[in-house]
Amino acid sequence: MAKFLITGAAGFIGFHLASALLNRGNEVLGLDNINDYYDVNLKFRRLNEAGIEKQGVVWNNICQSKKWPGYSFVRMKLEDKENILKLFSVEKIDYVINLAAQAGVRYSIDNPDVYIDSNIIGFFNILEACRYYPVKYLYYASSSSVYGNNKKVPFSENDIVDNPISLYAATKKCNELMAYTYSYLYKIPVTGLRFFTVYGPWGRPDMAVYKFTDAIINNRSIQVFEGGKLRRDFTYINDIINGIIGILERQAIEQPPLIMNIGNNSPVTVNTLISIIENTLNRKAKVEYLNMQQGDVATTFADIDIIYAYSKFKPQTDLKAGISNFCNWYLDYINRF
């Protein structure tokens, strides 16, 4: 039985990944600082779904899940190097999956400091911990944002990504460089995963699918940029998790590439997304059109040839089905809470 450390375990992808690994009989230690970038109640409710009770979550103290005997959780900041190193020294971790980061392209325009603290210093501390307390493998979240305004599509891992147009993207590119250096110097096996616009049940309220659904249900207007012509490679959460699990299973045979895209390989316009949500909810959106925002890109579009060649990853969920699943979850969630 392998032991995984998942940082960002109260987050969207981390919550789903922890459940998937536990279902496969692994041991998981979740870590998250539970910051207030978006509603902390959603984060605590994700943890509660995994048997971690809010009242048991205390800074730097490990608490046990009441649902999963193999799941424990610690509230800790990645920036807290002393306690990160102490955690690694005690817990004897096999695999690290670093999903924790300050997210959001637009938020980085007005709040740059938190991106340096979490995404640069925090990731540095994870690398240092893996250096001094070696693990079998380190996986970490990068982002499609590193491609910036690349004109060539779909975006390939072989493309040059030296022109990020947001601080968030710059921190993710920096993570890739840091990971490469530590891998080279200290022989840390490492792979970065460039995620493309992940959505689905228990998703983030700052992302388009959640924001638009919430606004339409509550009869509020939605802000749409560049006439709704921006294209995004929306990728359903189950496909993301199956992709990660496929990589983990294949890694027992062969070391993964240093960087892999993990996306849907089928971008649609924001206007198309809105239309699908409207049809699913049988309601019309009130749309406020605005100019292009700083840091936004025109298109995200994942070339998935490398991940397919490595693990046979192929998305299975089309957007209509994924949106239907999300809306069903959302309606149940707001009725429960």
DAWO-V865688 format. One line per field, one symbol per residue. psi: psi as a letter, one per 20 degrees, with the letter a starting at -180 (. if undefined). burial: # if it has 16 or more other ideal C-beta (glycine too) atoms within 10 Angstrom, else .. Layout:
BEGIN
psi->???
burial->???
END
This chain:
BEGIN
psi->pqpppoqkiirfggghgggghhhjjrppoqpqilrkgrohhhghhgghhjjopgiioqpjppqqqigohjprqpoqphingghghgghhhimpgpponipqoroghhigilhghhggghfgghghgggghghmqrhqpqqobqihhickphpqrpqiiqpljmqjqhghhhgggggggggghgggjkopqppooqompraqkrpiiqggggggggghjkqqqppqljjiqpqmppqhhggghggghgghhhhgpprrhppqnaikmqrqhhggggggghgilqqqopoprrpqpiqqhqpoppkgghghgjkpoqiorhggghggghggghgghhh.
burial->.#####################...#########..##...######..###...##....##.#..#.############.##..##..#.#.###########.##...#..##.###.#########..#.#.############.#..#####...#..#############.##..##....#################..#######.##.....#.##..#.###################.##....#..#######.#.##..##.##..##...#.#.......###.######.###.##.#.#.#.#..######..#.......
END
